[in-house]
Amino acid sequence: MTFSQEAQLVNCLVPVADYQNGDPASDVVSMAECDKGIFILYTGANASGDAVITVESCDDTTPTTATAIPFHVTKYETSGSDVASASYAAVAATGFTTSQTANVFYVIEVSAADLYGTDKYVRLKVTENTDNAVAGGAFFIGLKTRYKESTMDTAIA
């Protein structure tokens, strides 16, 4: 695999001191050239805050309509380990609640086949559950791109 030709990286939720504040959504990204997308949500310092994470299928770049869809997640607690702390698991469209632990990242996988109807876009939605500061951010990796070129079209919607 040549990463730069078969994967596309998008910084979709810029890291900040309290990424959960205000219930943010990531940038809307296109999956038009991808079979699978992976959001990497990562946290640093955590003052015992948590959030509900969902993935939304989007009809356009606004999005005019955003529909929560099921996905898969693997959790890693990174304090001194590179081994997953929770196994790859299916998550319903209602999402999952993040840990109140510092230094955690989540590998959130979505299939283009699971997008709603004719949607071609996706975003990560963060809904703060416990209002305490959590440093974090997210990036998106589009995988198995359908068109292998030396440079790809933008995936940022």
VENWO-V661856 format. One record per pair of residues at least 24 apart in sequence whose C-alpha atoms are under 10 Angstrom apart, sorted by the first residue. I is the first residue (numbers start at 1). J is the second residue. D is the distance in Angstrom with one decimal. If there is no record, write none. Layout:
<<I & J & D> <I & J & D>>
This chain:
<<1 & 144 & 9.8> <2 & 148 & 9.9> <3 & 143 & 9.1> <3 & 144 & 9.9> <4 & 148 & 9.4> <4 & 149 & 9.3> <4 & 150 & 7.9> <4 & 151 & 8.0> <4 & 152 & 8.8> <5 & 143 & 9.6> <5 & 144 & 9.1> <5 & 145 & 7.8> <5 & 147 & 8.6> <5 & 148 & 5.7> <5 & 149 & 6.3> <5 & 150 & 6.3> <5 & 151 & 7.2> <5 & 152 & 7.6> <6 & 34 & 9.0> <6 & 141 & 9.9> <6 & 142 & 8.2> <6 & 143 & 6.1> <6 & 144 & 5.6> <6 & 145 & 5.4> <6 & 146 & 8.3> <6 & 147 & 8.4> <6 & 148 & 6.6> <6 & 149 & 8.9> <6 & 150 & 9.8> <6 & 152 & 9.4> <7 & 33 & 9.9> <7 & 34 & 8.4> <7 & 36 & 9.7> <7 & 37 & 9.2> <7 & 140 & 9.8> <7 & 141 & 6.3> <7 & 142 & 5.3> <7 & 143 & 4.7> <7 & 144 & 6.5> <7 & 145 & 6.4> <7 & 148 & 9.5> <7 & 152 & 9.3> <8 & 33 & 9.6> <8 & 34 & 8.8> <8 & 37 & 9.2> <8 & 140 & 7.9> <8 & 141 & 5.3> <8 & 142 & 4.9> <8 & 143 & 6.8> <8 & 144 & 9.2> <8 & 145 & 8.0> <8 & 151 & 9.7> <8 & 152 & 7.7> <8 & 153 & 9.4> <8 & 154 & 8.7> <8 & 155 & 7.7> <9 & 37 & 9.9> <9 & 38 & 9.5> <9 & 39 & 9.7> <9 & 139 & 7.1> <9 & 140 & 5.7> <9 & 141 & 4.6> <9 & 142 & 6.6> <9 & 143 & 9.2> <9 & 154 & 9.8> <9 & 155 & 8.6> <9 & 156 & 9.8> <10 & 39 & 9.3> <10 & 138 & 8.9> <10 & 139 & 5.5> <10 & 140 & 5.0> <10 & 141 & 6.4> <10 & 142 & 8.3> <10 & 154 & 9.0> <10 & 155 & 7.4> <10 & 156 & 7.1> <11 & 39 & 9.7> <11 & 40 & 9.7> <11 & 137 & 8.5> <11 & 138 & 6.6> <11 & 139 & 4.4> <11 & 140 & 6.4> <11 & 141 & 8.9> <11 & 156 & 9.0> <12 & 39 & 8.7> <12 & 40 & 9.8> <12 & 41 & 9.9> <12 & 123 & 8.4> <12 & 124 & 8.6> <12 & 137 & 8.1> <12 & 138 & 6.0> <12 & 139 & 5.0> <12 & 140 & 6.3> <12 & 141 & 9.8> <12 & 156 & 8.1> <13 & 39 & 9.8> <13 & 40 & 9.9> <13 & 41 & 8.6> <13 & 123 & 9.7> <13 & 124 & 8.6> <13 & 125 & 9.9> <13 & 136 & 8.6> <13 & 137 & 5.1> <13 & 138 & 4.8> <13 & 139 & 6.3> <13 & 140 & 8.9> <14 & 136 & 8.1> <14 & 137 & 5.3> <14 & 138 & 6.6> <14 & 139 & 8.0> <15 & 41 & 9.7> <15 & 42 & 8.7> <15 & 43 & 8.7> <15 & 44 & 9.7> <15 & 135 & 7.1> <15 & 136 & 5.0> <15 & 137 & 3.9> <15 & 138 & 7.0> <15 & 139 & 9.3> <16 & 43 & 9.7> <16 & 44 & 9.9> <16 & 133 & 10.0> <16 & 134 & 8.5> <16 & 135 & 5.7> <16 & 136 & 5.8> <16 & 137 & 6.6> <17 & 43 & 9.6> <17 & 44 & 8.8> <17 & 45 & 8.3> <17 & 46 & 9.4> <17 & 133 & 7.0> <17 & 134 & 6.4> <17 & 135 & 4.2> <17 & 136 & 6.7> <17 & 137 & 9.1> <18 & 43 & 9.5> <18 & 44 & 9.9> <18 & 45 & 9.3> <18 & 46 & 8.8> <18 & 47 & 9.8> <18 & 49 & 9.3> <18 & 131 & 9.6> <18 & 132 & 8.1> <18 & 133 & 4.8> <18 & 134 & 4.7> <18 & 135 & 4.8> <18 & 136 & 6.8> <18 & 137 & 9.0> <19 & 43 & 8.7> <19 & 51 & 9.9> <19 & 126 & 8.6> <19 & 128 & 9.3> <19 & 133 & 7.8> <19 & 134 & 6.3> <19 & 135 & 5.9> <19 & 136 & 5.4> <19 & 137 & 6.2> <19 & 138 & 9.3> <20 & 49 & 8.4> <20 & 50 & 7.9> <20 & 51 & 6.8> <20 & 52 & 9.5> <20 & 125 & 9.7> <20 & 126 & 6.3> <20 & 127 & 6.9> <20 & 128 & 5.4> <20 & 129 & 8.8> <20 & 130 & 9.4> <20 & 131 & 8.2> <20 & 132 & 8.7> <20 & 133 & 7.5> <20 & 134 & 6.8> <20 & 135 & 8.3> <20 & 136 & 8.1> <20 & 137 & 9.0> <21 & 51 & 9.6> <21 & 126 & 8.9> <21 & 127 & 8.5> <21 & 128 & 6.7> <21 & 129 & 10.0> <21 & 131 & 7.7> <21 & 132 & 8.6> <21 & 133 & 7.7> <21 & 134 & 8.6> <22 & 126 & 8.8> <22 & 127 & 7.9> <22 & 128 & 7.4> <22 & 131 & 9.9> <23 & 51 & 8.5> <23 & 52 & 9.4> <23 & 53 & 9.9> <23 & 125 & 7.5> <23 & 126 & 5.3> <23 & 127 & 4.5> <23 & 128 & 5.6> <23 & 129 & 9.2> <24 & 124 & 8.6> <24 & 125 & 6.3> <24 & 126 & 5.4> <24 & 127 & 7.0> <24 & 128 & 8.7> <25 & 53 & 9.7> <25 & 54 & 9.4> <25 & 55 & 9.4> <25 & 56 & 9.3> <25 & 123 & 6.7> <25 & 124 & 5.6> <25 & 125 & 4.3> <25 & 126 & 5.9> <25 & 127 & 8.5> <26 & 55 & 9.7> <26 & 122 & 9.1> <26 & 123 & 5.5> <26 & 124 & 5.2> <26 & 125 & 6.4> <26 & 126 & 8.2> <26 & 137 & 9.1> <26 & 138 & 7.7> <26 & 139 & 8.7> <26 & 140 & 9.4> <27 & 61 & 8.8> <27 & 62 & 9.6> <27 & 63 & 10.0> <27 & 122 & 8.6> <27 & 123 & 6.2> <27 & 124 & 7.9> <27 & 125 & 9.6> <27 & 138 & 9.9> <27 & 139 & 9.5> <27 & 140 & 9.5> <27 & 156 & 7.1> <27 & 157 & 7.2> <28 & 56 & 9.2> <28 & 57 & 9.2> <28 & 58 & 7.6> <28 & 59 & 9.9> <28 & 60 & 8.4> <28 & 61 & 6.0> <28 & 62 & 7.7> <28 & 63 & 7.5> <28 & 121 & 6.3> <28 & 122 & 5.6> <28 & 123 & 4.9> <28 & 124 & 8.1> <28 & 155 & 8.6> <28 & 156 & 6.6> <28 & 157 & 5.4> <29 & 57 & 9.9> <29 & 58 & 9.0> <29 & 60 & 9.5> <29 & 61 & 7.7> <29 & 120 & 8.6> <29 & 121 & 5.5> <29 & 122 & 5.5> <29 & 123 & 6.3> <29 & 124 & 9.5> <29 & 140 & 8.1> <29 & 141 & 9.8> <29 & 142 & 9.1> <29 & 154 & 9.0> <29 & 155 & 5.4> <29 & 156 & 4.9> <29 & 157 & 5.2> <30 & 58 & 9.1> <30 & 60 & 8.9> <30 & 61 & 8.3> <30 & 112 & 9.9> <30 & 119 & 9.4> <30 & 120 & 5.9> <30 & 121 & 4.4> <30 & 122 & 6.5> <30 & 123 & 9.0> <30 & 142 & 8.6> <30 & 154 & 8.3> <30 & 155 & 4.9> <30 & 156 & 6.5> <30 & 157 & 6.2> <31 & 57 & 10.0> <31 & 110 & 9.9> <31 & 111 & 9.0> <31 & 112 & 6.5> <31 & 115 & 9.2> <31 & 119 & 9.0> <31 & 120 & 5.4> <31 & 121 & 5.6> <31 & 122 & 7.1> <31 & 141 & 9.9> <31 & 142 & 6.9> <31 & 143 & 9.0> <31 & 145 & 8.8> <31 & 146 & 9.9> <31 & 155 & 7.3> <31 & 156 & 9.8> <31 & 157 & 10.0> <32 & 112 & 8.1> <32 & 119 & 9.0> <32 & 120 & 5.4> <32 & 121 & 7.3> <32 & 142 & 9.6> <32 & 145 & 8.7> <32 & 146 & 8.4> <32 & 155 & 8.3> <33 & 112 & 9.3> <33 & 120 & 9.0> <33 & 142 & 8.0> <33 & 143 & 8.6> <33 & 144 & 8.1> <33 & 145 & 5.1> <33 & 146 & 5.0> <33 & 147 & 6.6> <33 & 148 & 9.5> <33 & 152 & 9.2> <33 & 153 & 8.9> <33 & 155 & 8.5> <34 & 111 & 8.6> <34 & 112 & 6.9> <34 & 120 & 9.5> <34 & 141 & 9.4> <34 & 142 & 5.6> <34 & 143 & 5.5> <34 & 144 & 5.5> <34 & 145 & 4.4> <34 & 146 & 5.9> <34 & 147 & 8.7> <34 & 155 & 9.7> <35 & 110 & 8.9> <35 & 111 & 6.1> <35 & 112 & 5.1> <35 & 113 & 7.4> <35 & 114 & 10.0> <35 & 142 & 7.7> <35 & 143 & 6.3> <35 & 144 & 5.6> <35 & 145 & 6.6> <35 & 146 & 7.4> <36 & 109 & 7.2> <36 & 110 & 5.8> <36 & 111 & 4.5> <36 & 112 & 5.6> <36 & 113 & 8.4> <36 & 114 & 9.5> <36 & 141 & 8.5> <36 & 142 & 6.1> <36 & 143 & 5.2> <36 & 144 & 6.6> <36 & 145 & 8.3> <37 & 108 & 8.3> <37 & 109 & 5.8> <37 & 110 & 5.3> <37 & 111 & 6.3> <37 & 112 & 7.4> <37 & 122 & 8.7> <37 & 140 & 6.9> <37 & 141 & 5.7> <37 & 142 & 4.5> <37 & 143 & 5.8> <37 & 144 & 8.8> <37 & 145 & 9.8> <38 & 71 & 9.9> <38 & 72 & 9.4> <38 & 73 & 9.4> <38 & 106 & 9.8> <38 & 107 & 6.6> <38 & 108 & 5.4> <38 & 109 & 4.5> <38 & 110 & 6.3> <38 & 111 & 8.7> <38 & 139 & 8.3> <38 & 140 & 5.6> <38 & 141 & 5.1> <38 & 142 & 6.5> <38 & 143 & 7.6> <39 & 73 & 9.4> <39 & 106 & 7.9> <39 & 107 & 6.1> <39 & 108 & 5.0> <39 & 109 & 6.5> <39 & 110 & 8.3> <39 & 123 & 8.8> <39 & 124 & 7.6> <39 & 138 & 6.6> <39 & 139 & 5.7> <39 & 140 & 4.4> <39 & 141 & 6.4> <39 & 142 & 8.8> <40 & 73 & 9.7> <40 & 74 & 9.9> <40 & 105 & 6.8> <40 & 106 & 5.7> <40 & 107 & 4.9> <40 & 108 & 6.2> <40 & 109 & 8.8> <40 & 124 & 10.0> <40 & 137 & 8.4> <40 & 138 & 5.4> <40 & 139 & 5.4> <40 & 140 & 6.3> <40 & 141 & 8.0> <41 & 75 & 9.6> <41 & 98 & 9.9> <41 & 104 & 8.4> <41 & 105 & 5.5> <41 & 106 & 5.2> <41 & 107 & 6.8> <41 & 108 & 7.6> <41 & 124 & 9.1> <41 & 136 & 7.4> <41 & 137 & 5.9> <41 & 138 & 4.3> <41 & 139 & 6.8> <41 & 140 & 8.8> <42 & 75 & 9.9> <42 & 76 & 9.3> <42 & 77 & 9.8> <42 & 78 & 9.8> <42 & 102 & 9.5> <42 & 103 & 7.3> <42 & 104 & 5.9> <42 & 105 & 4.1> <42 & 106 & 6.4> <42 & 107 & 8.8> <42 & 134 & 10.0> <42 & 135 & 8.4> <42 & 136 & 5.4> <42 & 137 & 5.7> <42 & 138 & 6.1> <42 & 139 & 8.8> <43 & 77 & 9.7> <43 & 78 & 9.7> <43 & 98 & 9.8> <43 & 99 & 9.6> <43 & 100 & 9.8> <43 & 101 & 8.7> <43 & 102 & 6.4> <43 & 103 & 5.3> <43 & 104 & 5.3> <43 & 105 & 6.1> <43 & 106 & 8.9> <43 & 134 & 6.7> <43 & 135 & 5.5> <43 & 136 & 4.1> <43 & 137 & 6.7> <43 & 138 & 8.8> <44 & 78 & 9.6> <44 & 101 & 8.7> <44 & 102 & 5.3> <44 & 103 & 4.4> <44 & 104 & 7.0> <44 & 105 & 8.8> <44 & 134 & 7.0> <44 & 135 & 5.1> <44 & 136 & 5.9> <44 & 137 & 9.2> <45 & 100 & 9.8> <45 & 101 & 8.3> <45 & 102 & 5.1> <45 & 103 & 6.6> <45 & 104 & 9.4> <45 & 133 & 8.1> <45 & 134 & 5.9> <45 & 135 & 5.4> <45 & 136 & 8.0> <46 & 99 & 9.2> <46 & 100 & 6.5> <46 & 101 & 6.2> <46 & 102 & 4.8> <46 & 103 & 7.8> <46 & 104 & 9.5> <46 & 132 & 7.7> <46 & 133 & 6.2> <46 & 134 & 4.4> <46 & 135 & 6.4> <46 & 136 & 8.9> <47 & 100 & 7.5> <47 & 101 & 8.3> <47 & 102 & 8.0> <47 & 130 & 9.8> <47 & 131 & 9.2> <47 & 132 & 5.6> <47 & 133 & 5.5> <47 & 134 & 6.2> <47 & 135 & 9.0> <48 & 99 & 8.3> <48 & 100 & 4.6> <48 & 101 & 6.8> <48 & 102 & 8.3> <48 & 130 & 7.6> <48 & 131 & 8.4> <48 & 132 & 6.0> <48 & 133 & 7.5> <48 & 134 & 7.6> <49 & 98 & 8.6> <49 & 99 & 7.9> <49 & 100 & 5.4> <49 & 101 & 8.4> <49 & 102 & 9.5> <49 & 128 & 8.0> <49 & 129 & 7.4> <49 & 130 & 4.9> <49 & 131 & 5.7> <49 & 132 & 4.3> <49 & 133 & 5.9> <49 & 134 & 5.9> <49 & 135 & 9.7> <50 & 97 & 6.6> <50 & 98 & 5.3> <50 & 99 & 6.0> <50 & 100 & 5.5> <50 & 101 & 8.8> <50 & 126 & 9.6> <50 & 127 & 8.8> <50 & 128 & 6.3> <50 & 129 & 5.5> <50 & 130 & 5.2> <50 & 131 & 7.4> <50 & 132 & 7.5> <50 & 133 & 8.7> <50 & 134 & 7.6> <51 & 95 & 9.9> <51 & 96 & 8.2> <51 & 97 & 5.5> <51 & 98 & 5.5> <51 & 99 & 8.2> <51 & 100 & 8.9> <51 & 125 & 9.7> <51 & 126 & 6.2> <51 & 127 & 5.3> <51 & 128 & 4.2> <51 & 129 & 4.5> <51 & 130 & 6.6> <51 & 131 & 8.6> <51 & 132 & 9.9> <51 & 134 & 9.5> <52 & 94 & 8.4> <52 & 95 & 6.2> <52 & 96 & 5.4> <52 & 97 & 4.3> <52 & 98 & 6.4> <52 & 99 & 9.8> <52 & 125 & 8.2> <52 & 126 & 6.0> <52 & 127 & 5.1> <52 & 128 & 6.4> <52 & 129 & 6.3> <52 & 130 & 9.5> <53 & 93 & 9.6> <53 & 94 & 8.3> <53 & 95 & 5.3> <53 & 96 & 5.5> <53 & 97 & 6.3> <53 & 98 & 7.2> <53 & 108 & 9.6> <53 & 124 & 7.2> <53 & 125 & 5.8> <53 & 126 & 5.0> <53 & 127 & 6.5> <53 & 128 & 8.8> <53 & 129 & 9.8> <54 & 91 & 9.0> <54 & 92 & 8.8> <54 & 93 & 6.6> <54 & 94 & 6.4> <54 & 95 & 4.5> <54 & 96 & 7.0> <54 & 97 & 9.2> <54 & 108 & 9.5> <54 & 123 & 8.7> <54 & 124 & 6.1> <54 & 125 & 5.2> <54 & 126 & 6.7> <54 & 127 & 8.3> <55 & 91 & 9.9> <55 & 92 & 9.8> <55 & 93 & 7.3> <55 & 94 & 8.8> <55 & 95 & 7.4> <55 & 108 & 8.6> <55 & 109 & 9.3> <55 & 110 & 8.0> <55 & 115 & 9.8> <55 & 122 & 7.1> <55 & 123 & 5.9> <55 & 124 & 4.7> <55 & 125 & 5.9> <55 & 126 & 8.9> <56 & 93 & 8.4> <56 & 110 & 9.8> <56 & 115 & 8.3> <56 & 116 & 8.9> <56 & 121 & 8.5> <56 & 122 & 5.6> <56 & 123 & 5.3> <56 & 124 & 6.3> <56 & 125 & 6.9> <57 & 110 & 9.7> <57 & 112 & 9.3> <57 & 114 & 8.3> <57 & 115 & 5.3> <57 & 116 & 5.8> <57 & 117 & 9.0> <57 & 118 & 9.6> <57 & 119 & 6.4> <57 & 120 & 7.6> <57 & 121 & 6.0> <57 & 122 & 4.6> <57 & 123 & 6.8> <57 & 124 & 9.1> <58 & 115 & 7.9> <58 & 116 & 7.7> <58 & 117 & 9.7> <58 & 118 & 9.3> <58 & 119 & 5.7> <58 & 120 & 6.9> <58 & 121 & 4.9> <58 & 122 & 5.3> <58 & 123 & 7.3> <59 & 115 & 9.3> <59 & 116 & 8.2> <59 & 117 & 8.6> <59 & 118 & 7.3> <59 & 119 & 4.6> <59 & 120 & 6.6> <59 & 121 & 6.3> <59 & 122 & 8.5> <60 & 119 & 7.3> <60 & 120 & 7.5> <60 & 121 & 6.5> <60 & 122 & 9.1> <60 & 157 & 8.1> <61 & 120 & 9.4> <61 & 121 & 7.2> <61 & 122 & 9.0> <61 & 123 & 9.8> <61 & 156 & 8.7> <61 & 157 & 5.1> <62 & 157 & 8.2> <63 & 121 & 8.6> <63 & 122 & 9.2> <63 & 123 & 9.4> <63 & 157 & 9.5> <65 & 119 & 9.5> <66 & 116 & 9.0> <66 & 119 & 9.3> <66 & 121 & 9.2> <66 & 122 & 8.4> <66 & 123 & 8.6> <66 & 125 & 10.0> <67 & 93 & 8.7> <67 & 115 & 8.6> <67 & 116 & 7.0> <67 & 117 & 10.0> <67 & 119 & 9.6> <67 & 122 & 9.3> <67 & 123 & 9.9> <68 & 92 & 8.9> <68 & 93 & 5.2> <68 & 94 & 7.1> <68 & 95 & 8.4> <68 & 115 & 9.2> <68 & 116 & 8.6> <68 & 122 & 9.6> <68 & 123 & 9.5> <68 & 124 & 9.5> <68 & 125 & 8.9> <69 & 93 & 4.4> <69 & 94 & 7.9> <69 & 95 & 8.6> <69 & 110 & 8.7> <69 & 114 & 7.1> <69 & 115 & 7.1> <69 & 116 & 7.5> <69 & 122 & 9.6> <70 & 94 & 7.7> <70 & 95 & 7.5> <70 & 109 & 9.5> <70 & 110 & 7.8> <70 & 111 & 9.4> <70 & 114 & 7.5> <70 & 115 & 9.1> <71 & 95 & 8.3> <71 & 108 & 7.0> <71 & 109 & 5.9> <71 & 110 & 5.1> <71 & 111 & 7.6> <71 & 114 & 8.2> <72 & 107 & 8.1> <72 & 108 & 5.7> <72 & 109 & 5.1> <72 & 110 & 6.7> <72 & 111 & 9.2> <73 & 106 & 6.5> <73 & 107 & 5.4> <73 & 108 & 4.5> <73 & 109 & 6.2> <73 & 110 & 9.1> <74 & 105 & 8.6> <74 & 106 & 5.7> <74 & 107 & 5.1> <74 & 108 & 6.7> <74 & 109 & 8.6> <75 & 99 & 9.3> <75 & 104 & 7.3> <75 & 105 & 6.1> <75 & 106 & 4.6> <75 & 107 & 6.5> <75 & 108 & 8.7> <76 & 103 & 8.6> <76 & 104 & 5.6> <76 & 105 & 5.3> <76 & 106 & 6.1> <76 & 107 & 8.1> <77 & 101 & 8.0> <77 & 102 & 8.0> <77 & 103 & 6.2> <77 & 104 & 4.4> <77 & 105 & 6.5> <77 & 106 & 8.7> <78 & 102 & 8.6> <78 & 103 & 5.6> <78 & 104 & 5.6> <78 & 105 & 7.3> <79 & 103 & 6.3> <79 & 104 & 8.0> <95 & 125 & 9.3> <95 & 126 & 9.7> <95 & 127 & 10.0> <97 & 126 & 9.7> <97 & 127 & 9.2> <97 & 128 & 9.3> <97 & 129 & 7.9> <98 & 126 & 9.8> <98 & 128 & 9.7> <98 & 129 & 9.1> <100 & 130 & 8.9> <100 & 132 & 9.3> <100 & 134 & 8.5> <101 & 134 & 9.4> <102 & 134 & 8.1> <102 & 135 & 8.7> <102 & 136 & 9.8> <103 & 134 & 9.9> <103 & 135 & 9.2> <103 & 136 & 9.1> <104 & 136 & 9.3> <105 & 136 & 9.2> <105 & 137 & 9.7> <105 & 138 & 9.2> <106 & 138 & 9.3> <107 & 138 & 10.0> <107 & 140 & 9.8> <108 & 140 & 9.2> <109 & 140 & 9.7> <109 & 141 & 9.5> <109 & 142 & 10.0> <110 & 142 & 9.8> <111 & 143 & 9.7> <112 & 142 & 9.9> <121 & 155 & 9.1> <121 & 156 & 9.6> <121 & 157 & 8.0> <122 & 157 & 9.5>>
